[in-house]
Amino acid sequence: MVGRLFPSGSPYAAAAFAVYYSFINVGSFGSPTLGGWLAERYGYGAAFALAVLGEVVVVAALMLVAQIRDEAHRFAIGAHRQKRAKAFTGSTLDDVPGIGPGRKRALLMHFGTARAIRGASLEDLQKAPGVSAAATSAPR
């Protein structure tokens, strides 16, 4: 049952089995006392039922930990993808005051690249559509 919690070859499978067997060892410490008491008082069926219940609790705990891990990974991967997407879509023109999305689009359509815009003269910048003389007076 524990082996089906993770895909085959997953590095987490070994850790899950280690946790599972640790719980079994902890259970084996207390089970002779509690299981013996249950067997004497109610019979061996009750003792085995307690053992089954203990294993169900352990597997449920492992499944909960796996879901928490998956959610944490989903959150981290999503945040990383957003950060990476922003880096890919960002431009040096985003940091220039007075250049909004429309003017940025017009400059890029006219010059082609941000590097060409950076190397353009003041007269070339004023010839671009949507760019006024006041906009070109801002420091570059």
HELIX and SHEET records of a PDB file:
HELIX    1   1 VAL A    2  LEU A    5  5                                   4    
HELIX    2   2 PRO A   11  TYR A   42  1                                  32    
HELIX    3   3 TYR A   44  THR A   89  1                                  46    
HELIX    4   4 THR A   92  ASP A   95  5                                   4    
HELIX    5   5 PRO A  101  PHE A  111  1                                  11    
HELIX    6   6 ALA A  114  GLY A  119  1                                   6    
HELIX    7   7 LEU A  122  LYS A  127  1                                   6    
HELIX    8   8 ALA A  133  THR A  136  1                                   4    
END                                                                             
